[in-house]
Amino acid sequence: ALSDEGQEILLSPEVTYGPPGLTLSCPVALTIAHCADVSSEDWNIKLKRQTQDNSWE
């Protein structure tokens, strides 16, 4: 989905883990399926997270 500015496209479903407040005791690796054409130089792929106050960074 395009953002309000038309500058961003959601390339995969949202991934969540929990329960809320869970603190991981060691690093984890996630593999997330997406629809980006990674052979194209036009993509600038960024991973975002939603904070506890529901803002995205």
N, CA, C and O atoms as a printed pandas DataFrame, in Angstrom:
     atom_number atom_name residue_name chain_id  residue_number  x_coord  y_coord  z_coord
0              1         N          ALA        A               1    0.845   -1.184    0.000
1              2        CA          ALA        A               1    0.000    0.000    0.000
2              3         C          ALA        A               1    0.878    1.230    0.000
3              4         O          ALA        A               1    1.889    1.275    0.700
4              5         N          LEU        A               2    0.504    2.220   -0.772
5              6        CA          LEU        A               2    1.252    3.467   -0.800
6              7         C          LEU        A               2    0.976    4.268    0.451
7              8         O          LEU        A               2   -0.142    4.267    0.966
8              9         N          SER        A               3    1.999    4.957    0.943
9             10        CA          SER        A               3    1.797    5.846    2.080
10            11         C          SER        A               3    1.071    7.094    1.604
11            12         O          SER        A               3    0.853    7.271    0.405
12            13         N          ASP        A               4    0.695    7.961    2.540
13            14        CA          ASP        A               4    0.002    9.193    2.182
14            15         C          ASP        A               4    0.825   10.050    1.233
15            16         O          ASP        A               4    0.269   10.741    0.379
16            17         N          GLU        A               5    2.140   10.010    1.373
17            18        CA          GLU        A               5    3.007   10.801    0.510
18            19         C          GLU        A               5    3.232   10.136   -0.843
19            20         O          GLU        A               5    3.784   10.764   -1.746
20            21         N          GLY        A               6    2.816    8.879   -1.007
21            22        CA          GLY        A               6    3.030    8.174   -2.258
22            23         C          GLY        A               6    4.470    7.759   -2.461
23            24         O          GLY        A               6    4.860    7.426   -3.580
24            25         N          GLN        A               7    5.264    7.770   -1.415
25            26        CA          GLN        A               7    6.688    7.478   -1.523
26            27         C          GLN        A               7    7.066    6.085   -1.034
27            28         O          GLN        A               7    8.184    5.631   -1.276
28            29         N          GLU        A               8    6.162    5.405   -0.357
29            30        CA          GLU        A               8    6.485    4.105    0.213
30            31         C          GLU        A               8    5.462    3.062   -0.202
31            32         O          GLU        A               8    4.282    3.361   -0.383
32            33         N          ILE        A               9    5.937    1.833   -0.349
33            34        CA          ILE        A               9    5.069    0.709   -0.699
34            35         C          ILE        A               9    5.343   -0.414    0.294
35            36         O          ILE        A               9    6.497   -0.761    0.544
36            37         N          LEU        A              10    4.290   -0.972    0.852
37            38        CA          LEU        A              10    4.423   -2.119    1.749
38            39         C          LEU        A              10    4.709   -3.349    0.896
39            40         O          LEU        A              10    3.904   -3.710    0.037
40            41         N          LEU        A              11    5.839   -3.989    1.126
41            42        CA          LEU        A              11    6.272   -5.105    0.283
42            43         C          LEU        A              11    5.998   -6.474    0.881
43            44         O          LEU        A              11    6.156   -7.490    0.204
44            45         N          SER        A              12    5.591   -6.509    2.132
45            46        CA          SER        A              12    5.320   -7.791    2.775
46            47         C          SER        A              12    4.284   -7.584    3.864
47            48         O          SER        A              12    4.010   -6.451    4.261
48            49         N          PRO        A              13    3.712   -8.669    4.345
49            50        CA          PRO        A              13    2.780   -8.526    5.462
50            51         C          PRO        A              13    3.522   -8.065    6.714
51            52         O          PRO        A              13    4.732   -8.251    6.839
52            53         N          GLU        A              14    2.789   -7.472    7.622
53            54        CA          GLU        A              14    3.366   -7.073    8.907
54            55         C          GLU        A              14    3.718   -8.326    9.698
55            56         O          GLU        A              14    2.950   -9.288    9.725
56            57         N          VAL        A              15    4.867   -8.311   10.332
57            58        CA          VAL        A              15    5.318   -9.438   11.145
58            59         C          VAL        A              15    5.296   -8.995   12.600
59            60         O          VAL        A              15    5.845   -7.949   12.944
60            61         N          THR        A              16    4.666   -9.786   13.447
61            62        CA          THR        A              16    4.616   -9.451   14.870
62            63         C          THR        A              16    5.145  -10.622   15.691
63            64         O          THR        A              16    5.104  -11.776   15.263
64            65         N          TYR        A              17    5.632  -10.301   16.854
65            66        CA          TYR        A              17    5.996  -11.342   17.809
66            67         C          TYR        A              17    5.524  -10.871   19.174
67            68         O          TYR        A              17    5.293   -9.679   19.378
68            69         N          GLY        A              18    5.384  -11.780   20.087
69            70        CA          GLY        A              18    4.853  -11.370   21.378
70            71         C          GLY        A              18    4.978  -12.477   22.382
71            72         O          GLY        A              18    5.628  -13.490   22.122
72            73         N          PRO        A              19    4.378  -12.299   23.501
73            74        CA          PRO        A              19    3.353  -11.326   23.857
74            75         C          PRO        A              19    3.941   -9.921   23.988
75            76         O          PRO        A              19    5.158   -9.762   24.071
76            77         N          PRO        A              20    3.070   -8.896   24.007
77            78        CA          PRO        A              20    3.556   -7.517   24.152
78            79         C          PRO        A              20    4.468   -7.395   25.372
79            80         O          PRO        A              20    4.192   -7.962   26.429
80            81         N          GLY        A              21    5.557   -6.648   25.207
81            82        CA          GLY        A              21    6.509   -6.466   26.294
82            83         C          GLY        A              21    7.580   -7.537   26.357
83            84         O          GLY        A              21    8.471   -7.469   27.204
84            85         N          LEU        A              22    7.509   -8.524   25.474
85            86        CA          LEU        A              22    8.498   -9.599   25.450
86            87         C          LEU        A              22    9.879   -9.026   25.153
87            88         O          LEU        A              22   10.035   -8.235   24.223
88            89         N          THR        A              23   10.866   -9.413   25.924
89            90        CA          THR        A              23   12.249   -9.039   25.675
90            91         C          THR        A              23   12.995  -10.298   25.265
91            92         O          THR        A              23   12.985  -11.298   25.983
92            93         N          LEU        A              24   13.640  -10.243   24.110
93            94        CA          LEU        A              24   14.390  -11.402   23.623
94            95         C          LEU        A              24   15.730  -11.464   24.341
95            96         O          LEU        A              24   16.377  -10.435   24.534
96            97         N          SER        A              25   16.150  -12.647   24.733
97            98        CA          SER        A              25   17.396  -12.807   25.481
98            99         C          SER        A              25   18.612  -12.999   24.578
99           100         O          SER        A              25   19.748  -12.990   25.053
100          101         N          CYS        A              26   18.377  -13.174   23.274
101          102        CA          CYS        A              26   19.478  -13.306   22.330
102          103         C          CYS        A              26   19.003  -12.809   20.967
103          104         O          CYS        A              26   17.799  -12.728   20.723
104          105         N          PRO        A              27   19.942  -12.473   20.074
105          106        CA          PRO        A              27   19.548  -12.003   18.742
106          107         C          PRO        A              27   18.758  -13.073   17.988
107          108         O          PRO        A              27   18.965  -14.269   18.193
108          109         N          VAL        A              28   17.865  -12.638   17.127
109          110        CA          VAL        A              28   17.097  -13.544   16.282
110          111         C          VAL        A              28   17.226  -13.092   14.831
111          112         O          VAL        A              28   17.536  -11.931   14.565
112          113         N          ALA        A              29   16.994  -13.991   13.912
113          114        CA          ALA        A              29   16.979  -13.674   12.487
114          115         C          ALA        A              29   15.597  -14.006   11.952
115          116         O          ALA        A              29   15.077  -15.096   12.190
116          117         N          LEU        A              30   15.006  -13.071   11.232
117          118        CA          LEU        A              30   13.707  -13.292   10.604
118          119         C          LEU        A              30   13.891  -13.323    9.099
119          120         O          LEU        A              30   14.622  -12.502    8.544
120          121         N          THR        A              31   13.244  -14.249    8.443
121          122        CA          THR        A              31   13.187  -14.273    6.990
122          123         C          THR        A              31   11.780  -13.862    6.604
123          124         O          THR        A              31   10.806  -14.512    6.984
124          125         N          ILE        A              32   11.677  -12.773    5.842
125          126        CA          ILE        A              32   10.376  -12.211    5.502
126          127         C          ILE        A              32   10.218  -12.224    3.983
127          128         O          ILE        A              32   10.998  -11.596    3.267
128          129         N          ALA        A              33    9.215  -12.934    3.499
129          130        CA          ALA        A              33    8.934  -12.943    2.060
130          131         C          ALA        A              33    8.448  -11.557    1.642
131          132         O          ALA        A              33    7.714  -10.901    2.381
132          133         N          HIS        A              34    8.862  -11.118    0.451
133          134        CA          HIS        A              34    8.457   -9.799   -0.042
134          135         C          HIS        A              34    8.295   -9.855   -1.553
135          136         O          HIS        A              34    8.608  -10.863   -2.188
136          137         N          CYS        A              35    7.804   -8.760   -2.121
137          138        CA          CYS        A              35    7.559   -8.735   -3.565
138          139         C          CYS        A              35    8.462   -7.737   -4.291
139          140         O          CYS        A              35    8.153   -7.354   -5.419
140          141         N          ALA        A              36    9.561   -7.309   -3.684
141          142        CA          ALA        A              36   10.475   -6.368   -4.336
142          143         C          ALA        A              36   11.291   -7.083   -5.406
143          144         O          ALA        A              36   11.694   -8.233   -5.226
144          145         N          ASP        A              37   11.530   -6.401   -6.509
145          146        CA          ASP        A              37   12.419   -6.905   -7.549
146          147         C          ASP        A              37   13.831   -6.479   -7.160
147          148         O          ASP        A              37   14.274   -5.389   -7.524
148          149         N          VAL        A              38   14.538   -7.333   -6.422
149          150        CA          VAL        A              38   15.835   -6.950   -5.878
150          151         C          VAL        A              38   16.917   -6.815   -6.945
151          152         O          VAL        A              38   18.006   -6.324   -6.650
152          153         N          SER        A              39   16.646   -7.234   -8.165
153          154        CA          SER        A              39   17.622   -7.045   -9.238
154          155         C          SER        A              39   17.557   -5.628   -9.797
155          156         O          SER        A              39   18.438   -5.223  -10.555
156          157         N          SER        A              40   16.532   -4.876   -9.436
157          158        CA          SER        A              40   16.382   -3.497   -9.891
158          159         C          SER        A              40   17.119   -2.560   -8.945
159          160         O          SER        A              40   17.086   -2.749   -7.729
160          161         N          GLU        A              41   17.785   -1.547   -9.498
161          162        CA          GLU        A              41   18.485   -0.569   -8.664
162          163         C          GLU        A              41   17.549    0.528   -8.170
163          164         O          GLU        A              41   17.987    1.419   -7.442
164          165         N          ASP        A              42   16.280    0.487   -8.544
165          166        CA          ASP        A              42   15.334    1.535   -8.172
166          167         C          ASP        A              42   14.797    1.383   -6.752
167          168         O          ASP        A              42   14.159    2.302   -6.240
168          169         N          TRP        A              43   15.037    0.258   -6.114
169          170        CA          TRP        A              43   14.488    0.020   -4.781
170          171         C          TRP        A              43   15.441    0.541   -3.705
171          172         O          TRP        A              43   16.658    0.405   -3.827
172          173         N          ASN        A              44   14.891    1.127   -2.674
173          174        CA          ASN        A              44   15.611    1.497   -1.458
174          175         C          ASN        A              44   14.837    0.838   -0.327
175          176         O          ASN        A              44   13.927    1.444    0.238
176          177         N          ILE        A              45   15.187   -0.382    0.003
177          178        CA          ILE        A              45   14.408   -1.186    0.948
178          179         C          ILE        A              45   14.815   -0.850    2.376
179          180         O          ILE        A              45   15.999   -0.834    2.711
180          181         N          LYS        A              46   13.815   -0.581    3.213
181          182        CA          LYS        A              46   14.045   -0.264    4.622
182          183         C          LYS        A              46   13.121   -1.106    5.484
183          184         O          LYS        A              46   11.961   -1.334    5.139
184          185         N          LEU        A              47   13.643   -1.558    6.593
185          186        CA          LEU        A              47   12.854   -2.287    7.574
186          187         C          LEU        A              47   12.413   -1.293    8.635
187          188         O          LEU        A              47   13.233   -0.556    9.182
188          189         N          LYS        A              48   11.127   -1.271    8.923
189          190        CA          LYS        A              48   10.602   -0.351    9.929
190          191         C          LYS        A              48   10.033   -1.136   11.090
191          192         O          LYS        A              48    9.687   -2.310   10.959
192          193         N          ARG        A              49    9.942   -0.467   12.232
193          194        CA          ARG        A              49    9.330   -1.094   13.396
194          195         C          ARG        A              49    8.312   -0.140   13.984
195          196         O          ARG        A              49    8.426    1.079   13.860
196          197         N          GLN        A              50    7.325   -0.718   14.620
197          198        CA          GLN        A              50    6.291    0.065   15.278
198          199         C          GLN        A              50    6.624    0.133   16.760
199          200         O          GLN        A              50    6.821   -0.896   17.406
200          201         N          THR        A              51    6.686    1.343   17.295
201          202        CA          THR        A              51    7.033    1.533   18.696
202          203         C          THR        A              51    5.823    1.282   19.585
203          204         O          THR        A              51    4.714    1.075   19.094
204          205         N          GLN        A              52    6.043    1.301   20.888
205          206        CA          GLN        A              52    4.949    1.053   21.825
206          207         C          GLN        A              52    3.869    2.120   21.754
207          208         O          GLN        A              52    2.728    1.863   22.136
208          209         N          ASP        A              53    4.208    3.326   21.268
209          210        CA          ASP        A              53    3.183    4.366   21.119
210          211         C          ASP        A              53    2.563    4.356   19.717
211          212         O          ASP        A              53    1.937    5.331   19.302
212          213         N          ASN        A              54    2.743    3.248   18.995
213          214        CA          ASN        A              54    2.149    2.997   17.673
214          215         C          ASN        A              54    2.672    3.892   16.562
215          216         O          ASN        A              54    2.008    4.036   15.536
216          217         N          SER        A              55    3.848    4.502   16.732
217          218        CA          SER        A              55    4.445    5.237   15.623
218          219         C          SER        A              55    5.452    4.318   14.927
219          220         O          SER        A              55    5.953    3.367   15.527
220          221         N          TRP        A              56    5.744    4.611   13.656
221          222        CA          TRP        A              56    6.664    3.782   12.872
222          223         C          TRP        A              56    8.001    4.480   12.759
223          224         O          TRP        A              56    8.064    5.692   12.557
224          225         N          GLU        A              57    9.078    3.705   12.891
225          226        CA          GLU        A              57   10.422    4.257   12.705
226          227         C          GLU        A              57   11.296    3.274   11.969
227          228         O          GLU        A              57   12.467    3.558   11.716
